[in-house]
Amino acid sequence: MFVNRVAFDFADAEEAGDQSFALSPAENGKELRLKPGRYNAVSALTLYLDAPDADRVGVVQLKIMGTSVQRADVSKIQKC
């Protein structure tokens, strides 16, 4: 997975991503935990799926779930 990379091509996929997973068919439907802190301000998420043994890779369903965090309103901070 690559976070906030707007221009992305196959050459970029050779680089290490922000996080990667090695999945098997036995893990179908399994919830994967992401590294906290890396996904605080995501505007683009690129997934590179690689299966060296296959000509094609299929994804049936992908769910991305998260919670928004309320940010502090800096205009309300008072000086001491």
C-alpha positions in Angstrom: 0.0 0.0 0.0 1.2 3.4 -0.9 -0.2 6.5 0.9 -0.7 9.9 -0.7 1.2 9.2 -3.9 -0.7 11.0 -6.7 1.4 10.0 -9.7 2.1 6.3 -9.5 3.2 3.7 -12.1 4.6 0.2 -12.2 8.1 1.3 -11.7 7.1 2.9 -8.4 5.7 -0.4 -7.2 9.2 -1.8 -7.0 9.8 0.6 -4.1 8.9 -0.5 -0.6 5.3 0.6 0.2 4.1 2.3 3.4 2.8 -1.0 4.5 2.6 -4.5 2.8 0.8 -7.8 3.5 1.5 -11.3 2.2 -2.0 -12.9 1.9 -3.1 -16.4 1.1 -6.6 -17.7 0.2 -6.9 -19.0 3.7 -6.9 -15.4 5.0 -10.0 -14.5 2.9 -12.3 -12.2 4.9 -9.7 -11.6 7.6 -9.4 -8.2 9.1 -5.9 -6.6 8.6 -4.7 -4.0 11.1 -2.9 -1.0 9.7 0.1 0.7 11.4 -1.2 3.6 13.5 0.1 7.0 12.6 0.7 6.3 8.9 -2.9 6.9 7.9 -3.8 10.2 9.7 -4.3 12.4 6.6 -4.9 10.1 3.6 -6.1 11.6 0.4 -5.0 8.8 -1.9 -4.4 5.1 -1.2 -2.8 3.0 -4.0 -2.8 -0.8 -3.7 -0.3 -2.8 -5.8 -1.3 -6.5 -6.0 1.4 -8.9 -7.1 1.0 -12.6 -7.7 4.2 -13.8 -9.5 2.6 -17.3 -10.1 -0.5 -15.9 -11.8 -1.3 -13.9 -14.9 -4.2 -12.1 -13.2 -5.1 -11.1 -9.7 -8.7 -10.7 -8.6 -10.3 -8.8 -5.8 -13.9 -9.6 -4.9 -14.4 -7.2 -2.0 -12.3 -4.6 -0.3 -13.5 -2.8 2.8 -11.6 0.1 4.2 -12.9 1.2 7.6 -11.8 3.9 10.0 -12.9 6.5 12.4 -12.4 10.2 12.1 -10.7 12.0 14.9 -11.9 15.4 16.0 -9.2 18.0 15.7 -8.7 20.9 18.0 -9.9 24.3 16.9 -6.7 26.4 17.2 -8.7 29.6 17.0 -10.1 28.8 20.5 -6.8 28.3 22.2 -6.2 31.1 24.7 -2.8 32.5 25.7 -1.8 32.2 29.4 
